[in-house]
Amino acid sequence: FFFSSRRRHTRCSGVSWARRCVQETGFVDCIRHLNQKGAIYATVLSLLSLTIPQFVEICLERVQEVLQKDLDKGEIIEPKNCVIFLGELMNIGTVNSFSFITILYDLLNEAEKTLDESRDYYINIVVSVIPHVYEGLNDKSALEFKNLIDGIENLMKKRNLKYLDCIKPFKATDINDRLSDFWSAIKDSVKQRKLRPASLYKPYADFAEQLSNIKSVSYTHLTLPTIYSVQISVVAVSLKK
Protein backbone atom coordinates (compact mmCIF):
# COMPACT_ATOMS: atom_id res chain seq x y z
CA PHE A 1 0.00 0.00 0.00
CA PHE A 2 2.82 2.36 0.87
CA PHE A 3 4.53 1.99 -2.51
CA SER A 4 1.22 2.18 -4.37
CA SER A 5 0.35 5.39 -2.54
CA ARG A 6 3.82 6.77 -3.26
CA ARG A 7 3.40 6.10 -6.97
CA ARG A 8 0.02 7.84 -7.01
CA HIS A 9 1.49 10.80 -5.14
CA THR A 10 4.41 11.03 -7.58
CA ARG A 11 2.08 10.91 -10.58
CA CYS A 12 -0.22 13.57 -9.12
CA SER A 13 2.78 15.78 -8.42
CA GLY A 14 3.94 15.38 -12.01
CA VAL A 15 0.51 16.26 -13.36
CA SER A 16 0.25 19.31 -11.09
CA TRP A 17 3.70 20.51 -12.14
CA ALA A 18 2.93 19.98 -15.83
CA ARG A 19 -0.39 21.82 -15.62
CA ARG A 20 1.17 24.71 -13.71
CA CYS A 21 4.05 24.89 -16.18
CA VAL A 22 1.71 25.05 -19.18
CA GLN A 23 -0.60 27.61 -17.60
CA GLU A 24 1.90 29.91 -15.91
CA THR A 25 5.01 29.93 -18.09
CA GLY A 26 3.41 31.17 -21.29
CA PHE A 27 4.59 28.09 -23.22
CA VAL A 28 1.43 27.97 -25.35
CA ASP A 29 1.48 31.73 -25.87
CA CYS A 30 4.95 31.38 -27.36
CA ILE A 31 3.63 28.68 -29.69
CA ARG A 32 0.82 30.99 -30.79
CA HIS A 33 2.81 34.16 -31.36
CA LEU A 34 6.35 33.20 -32.38
CA ASN A 35 6.31 32.38 -36.06
CA GLN A 36 8.60 29.63 -37.39
CA LYS A 37 9.34 28.36 -33.88
CA GLY A 38 6.88 25.47 -33.91
CA ALA A 39 9.54 22.83 -34.55
CA ILE A 40 11.58 24.04 -31.57
CA TYR A 41 8.65 23.93 -29.17
CA ALA A 42 7.53 20.57 -30.56
CA THR A 43 11.02 19.20 -29.87
CA VAL A 44 11.04 20.55 -26.32
CA LEU A 45 7.59 19.10 -25.61
CA SER A 46 8.51 15.71 -27.06
CA LEU A 47 11.69 15.48 -24.99
CA LEU A 48 9.77 16.44 -21.86
CA SER A 49 7.20 13.75 -22.61
CA LEU A 50 9.87 11.08 -22.24
CA THR A 51 10.02 11.78 -18.50
CA ILE A 52 6.66 13.48 -17.92
CA PRO A 53 4.10 11.89 -20.29
CA GLN A 54 1.25 13.93 -18.81
CA PHE A 55 2.87 17.13 -20.05
CA VAL A 56 1.92 16.32 -23.67
CA GLU A 57 -1.73 15.74 -22.89
CA ILE A 58 -2.04 18.90 -20.79
CA CYS A 59 -0.25 21.02 -23.38
CA LEU A 60 -2.38 19.66 -26.23
CA GLU A 61 -5.55 20.39 -24.29
CA ARG A 62 -4.41 23.98 -23.85
CA VAL A 63 -3.41 24.31 -27.52
CA GLN A 64 -6.83 23.04 -28.61
CA GLU A 65 -8.52 25.52 -26.30
CA VAL A 66 -6.66 28.57 -27.60
CA LEU A 67 -6.86 27.35 -31.19
CA GLN A 68 -10.64 27.18 -31.00
CA LYS A 69 -10.83 30.65 -29.43
CA ASP A 70 -8.51 32.14 -32.06
CA LEU A 71 -10.57 30.59 -34.85
CA ASP A 72 -13.77 31.94 -33.37
CA LYS A 73 -12.27 35.43 -33.25
CA GLY A 74 -10.87 35.21 -36.78
CA GLU A 75 -7.25 35.66 -35.73
CA ILE A 76 -4.83 35.44 -38.64
CA ILE A 77 -1.43 34.33 -37.35
CA GLU A 78 -2.14 32.45 -34.10
CA PRO A 79 -4.25 29.57 -35.50
CA LYS A 80 -1.66 29.05 -38.22
CA ASN A 81 1.16 28.75 -35.69
CA CYS A 82 -0.82 26.36 -33.47
CA VAL A 83 -1.59 24.00 -36.37
CA ILE A 84 2.04 24.13 -37.53
CA PHE A 85 3.09 23.17 -33.98
CA LEU A 86 0.75 20.17 -34.05
CA GLY A 87 2.14 19.24 -37.45
CA GLU A 88 5.69 19.28 -36.11
CA LEU A 89 4.59 16.98 -33.28
CA MET A 90 3.19 14.68 -35.94
CA ASN A 91 6.53 14.75 -37.77
CA ILE A 92 8.31 13.70 -34.59
CA GLY A 93 5.78 10.97 -33.90
CA THR A 94 4.56 12.48 -30.65
CA VAL A 95 1.01 12.65 -31.98
CA ASN A 96 -0.89 10.35 -34.27
CA SER A 97 -0.92 11.34 -37.96
CA PHE A 98 -4.63 10.50 -38.25
CA SER A 99 -5.43 12.82 -35.37
CA PHE A 100 -3.50 15.65 -37.01
CA ILE A 101 -4.97 15.25 -40.47
CA THR A 102 -8.44 15.19 -38.93
CA ILE A 103 -7.92 18.81 -37.86
CA LEU A 104 -6.88 19.74 -41.41
CA TYR A 105 -9.99 18.06 -42.79
CA ASP A 106 -12.14 19.90 -40.26
CA LEU A 107 -10.69 23.20 -41.45
CA LEU A 108 -11.34 22.30 -45.09
CA ASN A 109 -14.87 21.19 -44.29
CA GLU A 110 -15.51 24.53 -42.67
CA ALA A 111 -14.09 26.25 -45.75
CA GLU A 112 -16.55 24.27 -47.86
CA LYS A 113 -19.45 25.64 -45.80
CA THR A 114 -18.37 29.28 -45.91
CA LEU A 115 -18.01 31.82 -48.69
CA ASP A 116 -15.49 34.28 -50.07
CA GLU A 117 -13.12 35.74 -47.45
CA SER A 118 -14.10 33.25 -44.73
CA ARG A 119 -13.35 30.37 -47.11
CA ASP A 120 -9.94 31.87 -47.88
CA TYR A 121 -9.30 32.22 -44.15
CA TYR A 122 -9.53 28.47 -43.54
CA ILE A 123 -7.77 27.47 -46.76
CA ASN A 124 -4.88 29.77 -45.92
CA ILE A 125 -4.31 28.05 -42.58
CA VAL A 126 -4.14 24.60 -44.18
CA VAL A 127 -1.96 25.70 -47.10
CA SER A 128 0.49 27.39 -44.72
CA VAL A 129 1.00 24.10 -42.88
CA ILE A 130 1.84 21.99 -45.95
CA PRO A 131 5.57 22.92 -46.23
CA HIS A 132 6.06 21.87 -42.61
CA VAL A 133 4.32 18.49 -42.84
CA TYR A 134 4.93 17.46 -46.44
CA GLU A 135 7.63 14.91 -45.59
CA GLY A 136 6.09 13.51 -42.43
CA LEU A 137 2.52 13.26 -43.66
CA ASN A 138 3.47 11.83 -47.03
CA ASP A 139 5.63 9.17 -45.35
CA LYS A 140 3.08 8.24 -42.71
CA SER A 141 -0.06 8.39 -44.83
CA ALA A 142 0.55 9.04 -48.53
CA LEU A 143 -3.08 8.42 -49.51
CA GLU A 144 -4.45 10.84 -46.92
CA PHE A 145 -1.91 13.42 -48.00
CA LYS A 146 -2.98 13.07 -51.64
CA ASN A 147 -6.64 13.43 -50.64
CA LEU A 148 -5.75 16.55 -48.67
CA ILE A 149 -4.00 18.14 -51.67
CA ASP A 150 -6.96 17.26 -53.91
CA GLY A 151 -9.36 18.77 -51.38
CA ILE A 152 -7.45 22.04 -51.29
CA GLU A 153 -7.33 22.18 -55.08
CA ASN A 154 -11.10 21.70 -55.34
CA LEU A 155 -11.71 24.52 -52.88
CA MET A 156 -9.28 26.81 -54.69
CA LYS A 157 -11.25 26.32 -57.90
CA LYS A 158 -14.44 27.41 -56.12
CA ARG A 159 -13.00 30.69 -54.85
CA ASN A 160 -14.82 33.92 -55.62
CA LEU A 161 -12.38 36.83 -55.63
CA LYS A 162 -14.93 39.60 -56.07
CA TYR A 163 -14.58 40.50 -52.40
CA LEU A 164 -11.09 41.80 -53.22
CA ASP A 165 -12.63 44.54 -55.38
CA CYS A 166 -13.71 46.52 -52.35
CA ILE A 167 -10.12 47.35 -51.37
CA LYS A 168 -8.85 48.28 -54.84
CA PRO A 169 -9.65 51.99 -54.32
CA PHE A 170 -7.26 51.97 -51.33
CA LYS A 171 -4.37 50.43 -53.25
CA ALA A 172 -2.28 52.29 -55.81
CA THR A 173 -1.23 49.04 -57.47
CA ASP A 174 -3.06 45.89 -58.45
CA ILE A 175 -4.20 43.52 -55.75
CA ASN A 176 -2.11 40.36 -55.66
CA ASP A 177 -3.89 37.13 -54.91
CA ARG A 178 -1.28 35.89 -52.47
CA LEU A 179 -3.14 32.71 -51.63
CA SER A 180 -3.20 31.58 -55.28
CA ASP A 181 0.50 32.38 -55.68
CA PHE A 182 1.34 30.47 -52.50
CA TRP A 183 -0.76 27.48 -53.51
CA SER A 184 0.85 27.35 -56.96
CA ALA A 185 4.29 27.23 -55.33
CA ILE A 186 3.14 24.44 -52.99
CA LYS A 187 1.75 22.37 -55.88
CA ASP A 188 4.99 22.74 -57.83
CA SER A 189 6.95 21.50 -54.82
CA VAL A 190 4.66 18.49 -54.40
CA LYS A 191 4.88 17.59 -58.10
CA GLN A 192 8.66 17.82 -58.05
CA ARG A 193 8.78 15.86 -54.80
CA LYS A 194 10.78 18.59 -53.17
CA LEU A 195 11.31 17.88 -49.51
CA ARG A 196 11.00 20.27 -46.61
CA PRO A 197 12.76 23.58 -47.43
CA ALA A 198 16.15 23.97 -45.81
CA SER A 199 14.93 27.19 -44.20
CA LEU A 200 12.51 25.15 -42.07
CA TYR A 201 14.95 23.77 -39.53
CA LYS A 202 14.24 20.39 -37.92
CA PRO A 203 15.77 20.58 -34.42
CA TYR A 204 14.25 17.21 -33.52
CA ALA A 205 16.64 15.58 -36.02
CA ASP A 206 19.42 16.25 -33.52
CA PHE A 207 17.59 14.10 -30.97
CA ALA A 208 16.59 11.26 -33.29
CA GLU A 209 17.97 8.55 -31.03
CA GLN A 210 16.18 9.81 -27.90
CA LEU A 211 12.91 10.30 -29.77
CA SER A 212 13.01 7.07 -31.76
CA ASN A 213 10.88 5.17 -29.25
CA ILE A 214 8.55 7.96 -28.29
CA LYS A 215 4.97 6.93 -27.64
CA SER A 216 2.54 8.39 -30.15
CA VAL A 217 -0.48 10.12 -28.64
CA SER A 218 -3.86 9.86 -30.30
CA TYR A 219 -5.75 13.01 -29.42
CA THR A 220 -9.15 12.42 -30.91
CA HIS A 221 -10.55 14.56 -28.08
CA LEU A 222 -8.77 17.51 -29.71
CA THR A 223 -10.53 17.40 -33.06
CA LEU A 224 -12.62 20.41 -34.03
CA PRO A 225 -16.10 19.13 -34.93
CA THR A 226 -17.49 22.65 -35.10
CA ILE A 227 -15.52 25.66 -36.23
CA TYR A 228 -17.87 28.56 -36.17
CA SER A 229 -17.98 30.89 -39.16
CA VAL A 230 -16.05 34.02 -38.39
CA GLN A 231 -16.79 37.55 -39.45
CA ILE A 232 -13.39 38.81 -40.48
CA SER A 233 -12.12 41.98 -42.05
CA VAL A 234 -11.69 41.80 -45.80
CA VAL A 235 -8.76 44.16 -45.55
CA ALA A 236 -7.08 42.06 -42.86
CA VAL A 237 -7.38 38.82 -44.82
CA SER A 238 -6.24 40.39 -48.06
CA LEU A 239 -3.30 42.41 -46.80
CA LYS A 240 -1.91 40.49 -43.83
CA LYS A 241 0.34 37.54 -44.46
N, C-alpha and C positions, 0 to 999 in steps of 0.2 A: 504493500500500500504506500509505503514511504516513497519508493522509487517512482511509482506510478504518479503520485501526487507531484513529485519533483518535476517529472516530465511535463505534466500539464501546466505547472507553474512556469517552466522555462518557455513553453510554447506560447502561453498567454503574454509573457513578457516580450517575446519576439514580435508578436502581433501588435502589441501596444506601441512598441518602439517604431515598428514599420509605419503604423498609421500616423503616429505623431510626426515622423520624419516626412511623410508625404504631405501632410496638411500644414506643417509649420515651416518647412525649409524652402518652400517655393519651387520645389522640383518640377511640378507639373506646369507651373507658370513659365518656367524656363523653356520647357518643351513647346508651349504654346507660342511664345514670343520670339525665341531665338531661331531665326531661319538658318537652314542648313546644318543644324546641330543635332538633328534627330538621331543620326547614327551614333553619335557620342553618348547621348543619354540612353539609347537602347543598349549599348555595350555596358554602361555602368549598371543599369537595371539587371541585365542578364547575369553579370558577375555577382551582384548582390544576391540574386535568386539562388545561387549555388549554396549559400550558407543560410539565407533567410527566404525560403520559398514563399512565405506569405507576402513578402514585399511586392512581388509581381502582381498578385491578385488585387491588393489594396491600391496599387498605383494604377492598374488598368481600370478599376472601378472609378477612380477619380478622373482619369482621362476621358472615360465615356461620359461622365457627368458634365465636364466642362465642354466637351465636344458638342453634346446635344444643346447646351445653352448657347454656344457660339453659333451654331447652325440656326437656332431659333431667332437669334438677333441679326443674322445676316452678316456676321463678321467675315472679312475677306481672308486675312492671313492665318489667323489662329486655327480654324478647322483644318486648313491645308497642312500646317505643321504637325497637328495631332495625328492625322492619318498617315503622314510620312513616318512619324515615330512608330506607329503600329506596324507599318510596312517594314521598317528596319528590324523590329522584333521578329517579324515573320522570316526575314532573311537569315537571322541568327538561328532561328528554330525555337525561340522562346515561346512563340505563340503559333497556333495551328494555322496553316495556310488557308484552310476552308473558312475558319472564323474570320480571317482578314478579308478574304475576297467577298464574303457575305456583306461586309460594310460597303465595299465598292459597289456591289450590286444594288444595295439599298439606296445609295446616292444616285445611281443611274435610274432606278425605278422612280425616284422622286423627280428627277429631271424629266422623265417621260410624262409625268402628271402635270408639270408646270409649263409655262409659256415664256418665250422671249428671254428677258434678262434673268429671270429666276432659273430657267433651264440652263443658261450659260453658267450661272453661279455654281450649280452642282457638277456640271461637266468639267468646269475648270479645276475643281478640287481633284477629281479622279485623274484627269490628264496630267496634272502636276505631280502626281505620285508615281506615274509609270516609269520615269527614268530611275527612280530609286528601287523599284521592285522588279524591274524587267528580268534580271538574272534569276533571282530567287523564285519568283512566281512561275516563270517559264520552266525552271528545273523541277519544281515541286508539283506543278499541275499545269502542264502545257495546254491541255484542252480547255481548262477554265480560263487560262490567260488569253487564248485565241477567242473564246466567246466574249471575253471582256472587251478586247479590241474591236470586235465586230459590233458589239453593243454601242460603243462610243461612236463608231463610224456612222451607224444608223441614226443616232441622235444628232450628229453634226449635220447630216443631210436634211434634217427637219428644222434646222434653225431658221428663225425669221429675224433678219438684221435691221428691220425697219425702226426698231427702237433706238438705234444709233443715230438716226436722223435728227433727233431732238437736240443733240449736243453739237451738231455741225456749226450752228451759228457762233458757238463759243470757241471754235478752233480755227486758227488761220490756215492750217493745212488739212489734208484729207485725213479722215479717221481710219486708223489701221485696225483691222480685225485681228488682234493679237492672238485670240484663241485659235483661229484657223491657221495662222502661221505656226503657232506652237504645235498644234496637232499634226500638221504636215511634216514638221521636223521629227516628231515622235514616230510617225508611220514610216518615214524613210529609215530611221534607225532600226525599227523592227524588221523591215524587209531585208536590210543589209546585215541583220543579226549582229549589230553592234552591241557590245556589252555595256555595262555601266560606265558612264563617262569618268575619266580619270579625276575630274574635279570633284566628284562625289566620293570623298574618302570613306574607306571601310575600316574604322578602327578595330572592329571586332575580329578582323583577319589576324591581328597581332595576338589574339587570345584564342586562336582556333583549337589548340589542344585542351585548354580549360573548358571551352564551351562545346566540345565535341559530344559530350554525353548529357547535355542539358535536357531537362524534361520539358517537353512541349506542352503548353497550356492551351486548352480549348476554352475559349471565352464566349460561348454562345449567349451567355447572359449579357454580353456587351453589344449585341447586334442592335441596329436602329430600325425597329419595325415601323416607326412613324417619324418622319422628318417633316415638320410642319413647313408649309410654304412660307417663305419670308418675303416681306416687302422691303426691297433694297433699292438704293439709289442707283439710277441708271448711270449717272456720272461716275459714281464710285466703282461700279463694275467695269465700266468701259475704260477708265483712265488708270485705275490702280492695278498694279501687277499682282 
